[in-house]
């Protein structure tokens, strides 16, 4: 690892919060509350508060509950009686309901906006808190009348529309378990997920609009209905205006009527929803998360780390098939208005997300690192074309945001903005490292480890390292860690996913550098590590250097151990439109990697590719490509239903087959 170039000791500071912003931040008020409550001296800085939060987890999470007035109908008997992982149990005996907390503001501000919804017409439509509460109460009442009971699963095949939020909250209200797939998932991909959990109700649209086109999904819904034998009811949402299939119920019938809100009081770890891993090499893992764990984690994250509260408008570009949608809905917990966008990120023009932020009045705008980099590649300058005066924070996730992305935000998008690059995972439906509104933003770095997250970087021997690349590990439990995987006897798959490498310690699968200043650099997935001559590196470092070259649209790098002990590291590049990959461009790519990354990680070959494969949530697929290049058959290397374009994978399969013939 010593050959990997390290960032400067103190990278450039791109933004510094004013004294006024520090005083007004919710994390500042929380720190004062904690110190006063426990008779502590005022915390010197955020680092001191973080250190206390991981040293005193029972006090910290109890304080989160008290500060945000978490309503336990039955108080817990303890906070964390046994912290051993896996299996740590939080707040045993406590009973509550996630939806009850999400709808609290309806009691005091029924006419305020709870949801602002836009589609590709980019015309905002509002759902008030009162309207949201009435719709949730009606759907919950009808689910109960249909025989949906606590623990039953309800599935959604829905785009990012208000009905999806209503359905989730209605399920939570009755103690049912929600699980959703975006309708851009084909029937096979959705079945790979939903067949595992055996839902009793399916809520589905007839289609959706994307990129200016109507995508009919009636055939897919018919297949889901046919192939899910446990279904007792299908609920039809006519987004494209078609008639309901025979025997289906109409959403409008479920959502009408005046019914008193009622919230089943469930245990802290009662299943709230089921999320899924990407499932690129097998069936997706069905990740179960509980009412209480998600509630307290999202209160903490959204209020203290995104600084959200009443009066804010919270927009994150996402689909219902990504955990960021669940986190976005969690904005309701802190009284914020959530902004839902149902459409393509680049339609009707590449600046569509900035237009959504402008027209919705978003104060916190979240997007993917890939979108930020694409905006930079296209030369967009939203600061010159959009009124973004209300945007005070920009968040990015999905992959590490390169330094060029940081610069673009400040140069071309919103000059005086808090940039919160965050990293976490579906596994906890939150972040481990990311934004802190009271800290400066350094070029290319995430601001800090988040409160209550005992994050360390470990070397191969399992020793903590600072200012060196190491494995991201979590050494103490978090409340939103999975309660279990669905249909996982004896937690065998759960243990194998996180605890096989370091028993009792969560290994997340990312390479990070934890700096001596408390900031964090994420280098990419450790399970796709490039290991040349004993020097390990995450692929993100190479992507950053290569994709800074204007002629390269995207890239993919893998390292393959050979039977003779050698190591083959090809780099696939997607040239920008009108660009040909010639020797001169190859030389520039190699020089960029040699000088900006590491001379040991100059690729053995640079190959022009028609595209880079992604998961359905937009993440580059590296491990299946590695398997294809090793000669594995496509259906053995990857679950085709988990990727965005199978034809692109066929290209890599051909490269692998030709290489095997030559060898």
Buried (B, 14 or more C-beta within 10 A) or exposed (E): BEBBEEBEEEBEEBBEBEEEBBEBBBBBBBBEEBBEEEEEEEBEEBBBBBBBBBEBBEBBBBBBBEBBEBBBEEEBEBBBEEBEBBBBBBBBEBBBBBBBBBBBBBEEBBEBBBBBBBBBEBEBEBBBBBBBBBBBBBBBBBBBEBEBEEEBBBBBBBBBBBBBBBBBBBBBBBBBBBBBBBBBBBBBBBBBBBBBBBBBBBBBBBBBBBEEEEBEBBEBBBBBBEBBEBBEBBBBBBBBEBEBBEEBBBBEEBBBEEBEBBBBBBBBBBBBBBBBBBBBBEBBBBBBBBBBBBBBBBBBBBBBBBBBBEEBBBBBBBBBBBBBBBBBBBBBBBBBBBBBBBBBBBBBEBBBBBBBBBBBBBBBBBBBBBBBBBBBBEEBBBBEEBEBEBBBBBBBBBBBBBBBBBBBBBEBBBEEBBBBBBBBBBBBBBBBBBBBBBBBBBBBBBBBBBBBBBBBBBEEEBEEBEEBBBBBBBBBBBBBBBBBBBEBEEBEBBBEBBBEBBEEBBBBBBBBBBBEBBBBBBBBBBEBBBBBEEBBBBBBBBBBBBBBBEBBBBBBBBBBEEEEEEBBBBBBBBBEEEBEBEEEBBEBBBEBBBEBBBEBBBBEEBBBBEBBBBBBBBBBBBBBBBBBBBBBEBEEBBBBBBBBEBEBBBBBBEBBBEBEEEE
